[in-house]
Amino acid sequence: MSLPYFIESFVDTGLGNSAYLIGSHETKKGILIDPLRDVDRYLHAASELGLTLTHVLDTHLHADFVSGNREIANQTGAVIGASADAKVGFDHNPLTEDSVIDLGAFQVRVMATPGHTPEHISFLIVEPDRKT
């Protein structure tokens, strides 16, 4: 059985950053994690895959580059998600360990993983909650 989602990575070795596009084969919804400021390659990939970006997420505050989260949100209407502990000053969904992003075919759960930065969060892909 194949997974209900796919992951495409975008690695920038110069900055040491990896961004991830995670999409549903079934719903054609997707999320983008940790995008760089130049968003064209992410938007092109999402378009080629037939995805609608619903969320753009940052794992932490990036001191070494400007995140493309606000540009992605501006161009697609995606909701920005950032750690509630980051206390960012722009419109976003403050994410905590109680947060769940439901893309229909899968869910993204938030885990607090401080270390790299105090507000660092990680994302876990899980099967959707089923009502029985």
C-alpha positions, 0 to 999 in steps of 0.5 A: 500500500502506498502512502497517502502523501508525498514529500518533495525536498528543496535543499540549499547547501549554501545555507544549510536549509531544507524546505519540504513540500508535502502533498496529498495524492487524494485531496491535492492539498499541500503544505510547505515547510521552511521556505526560503525567500525566493518562492518561485521554485516552490510555487512551480513545484506545487503547480506542476503537482496540481497542489493547492497550498493550504499552509506554510510552516516554519520550524523556528525563527530563521536568523540566517535567511528571510523566510518565504512564508509571507510571500507564499501566503500572499500569493496563495492564501495559505495560512502561516504557521509558526511556533506560539513561543516565537511571538512573531509580529505578523498574522499567523496561526500560533502552533502548540503541541495541541495543534493539528493541521488536517489535509484530509488524507493525512494530518500534521501534528506539532511537537515542541523540540527546543534545542536548535532554537528555544521556540523550535517545533517539528512536524509529525505526519499521521493518519487522519483521526477517523470518527467511528 
